[in-house]
Amino acid sequence: MLVQLSIRDIVLIEKLDLEFDAGLSVLTGETGAGKSILLDSLSLALGGRGDGSLVRHGAGKGQVTAVFDVGAEHPARLLLRANDINDEGDLVFRRVQSGDGRTRVFINDQPASVALMREAGLLLVEIHGQHDDRALIDTDAHRALLDAFGGLTERTADVGRLHESWREAERALKAHRARVEEARREADWLRSSVDELEKLHPIEGEDEQLAESRSMMMKAEKMASDINEADEVLNGQGSPMPVISGLMRRLERKALEAPELLNDTVAALDAALNALADAQTAVEAALRAADFNPRELEETEERLFALRAAARKYNVTVDALPELAAQMIADLSDLDAGEERLASMEARVGETRAAFLHAAGQLSERRHSTAAALTSAVMAELPALKLERAEFIVEIASDAAHAGPSGIDAIAFHVRTNPGSRAGPIMKVASGGELSRFLLALKVALAERGSAPTLVFDEIDTGVGGAVADAIGKRLKRLAGGVQVLSVTHAPQVAARAATHLLIAKGPSEAGSVTVSTRVSTMGADARREEIARMLAGEHVTDEARAAAARLLDVAD
């Protein structure tokens, strides 16, 4: 339920903090005191339309915070969890409205979207009034209310799952049939392409490997002549090594006679021979590394060019050729085995459709019997609401040709307000006052089923007499035994039946200030009796009005 509402700088409200209890709470006050502002503020915190004009004059922004206490598995909590919003503890909905029209949304102090706030808000609070049509204009809501009344919500969900299975089978069949037909049109091209790719047998990553090998072999080919020339110089007939070696031996023999003259020369010649030997070894290694088969280069290039030509032909990368080949083989397989698979998929569609229609048919039977029970329950409430000549009708049109996720039934609430008149959709036939009373009768009939945990009724007793207002008050109090009910009312008969009475008043923001602000206070017994007397008598409260107010409160208790 709604446990707290805090408003800052919204229209005439400068600062307001309200706490709400379970049961029936009423809000009363003079016309223009700010009751509609209070409801507009609550609507803003539930994802309603924002507007810069809502911000109090002189303030840059306004803010509304609504706090809710609901069960651990309430649909609103499940919705927030599904959207990665922490739902531990109370649910805190905060809306910041800037004067320039911009708005920010926070749920449990996490930034969120207005759409999510609105969706969750609909699960937490329903706001109804004479001209509020949200609960009755949408025939999907009529179906949901009927299912809730009959305890059919889970069965409807099962039917929805069967409907999705049927539609999924149909989508799979349609997609497969399209693939088979496409494959048939391209069968010859597919077969020749598969033959070509199977012969080519592309391997993922082969393009890069071949390109690298080709590059190395081409570099080796360019360097081979220079390496061969170096080898010829070091190892060929003109090699200097034999000459240097012979010269060094002669000088070694002479060095015995004059070591101080030749030892350095002999050492230098020896170092030169060692360096030439190292160079010889290096050149031989380079020759071995550069040694390649020209035929291998030719084969590598042929393979590389064939792969790239195939990639251009099929408009894919070389690395994608293996996947393309596999897909083409699968397409051919679908073509070859297509008829048999199509038959099995068609059978699957038939089976899932039959299962859906069977479950939908059973659900439809239950809905027809539930419709009779709901009609009786609503009709039982109408006489006390001065709608004794009216008739409430649940219209159910069942047609398998127009089946949907909720079954085969189109459900709409119709009414006949006078005997002999034509029945029609409730939104078109009922007047504003009648509509609010039909809605109240529906809510009483549904009790805790198909309802948000908090119901707000905005002046649904406007324009009715004392007896009807008393009947409305009784039904609001009965509703409040199962859900939290807030009612903005001008009827003393309704106000007298409340567990909590809030007075809305307008006055100066501060002593001596010309700025007007709206205030709300919770009234005690004496103040409450005085307020109900005012509602009975008007501006001048008499002792008779006070006595009548006391009698109303005694009767209500």
Secondary structure, 3 states (H helix, E strand, C coil): CEEEEEEEEECCEEEEEEECCCCEEEEECCCCCCHHHHHHHHHHHCCCCCCHHHECCCCCEEEEEEEECCCCCCHHHHHHHHCCCCCCCCEEEEEEEECCCCEEEEECCEEECHHHHHHHHHHHEEEEECCCCCCCCCHHHHHHHHHHHHCCHHHHHHHHHHHHHHHHHHHHHHHHHHHHHHHHHCHHHHHHHHHHHHHHCCCCCHHHHHHHHHHHHHHHHHHHHHHHHHHHHHHCCCCCHHHHHHHHHHHHHHHCCCHHHHHHHHHHHHHHHHHHHHHHHHHHHHHHHHCCCHHHHHHHHHHHHHHHHHHHHHCCCHHHHHHHHHHHHHHHHHHHHHHHHHHHHHHHHHHHHHHHHHHHHHHHHHHHHHHHHHHHHHHHHCHHHCCCCCEEEEEEEECHHHCECCECEEEEEEEECCCCCCCEEHHHHCCHHHHHHHHHHHHHHHCCCCCCCEEEEECCCCCCCHHHHHHHHHHHHHHCCCCEEEEECCCHHHHCCCCEEEEEEEEECCCCCCCEEEEEEECCHHHHHHHHHHHHHCCCCCHHHHHHHHHHHHHHC
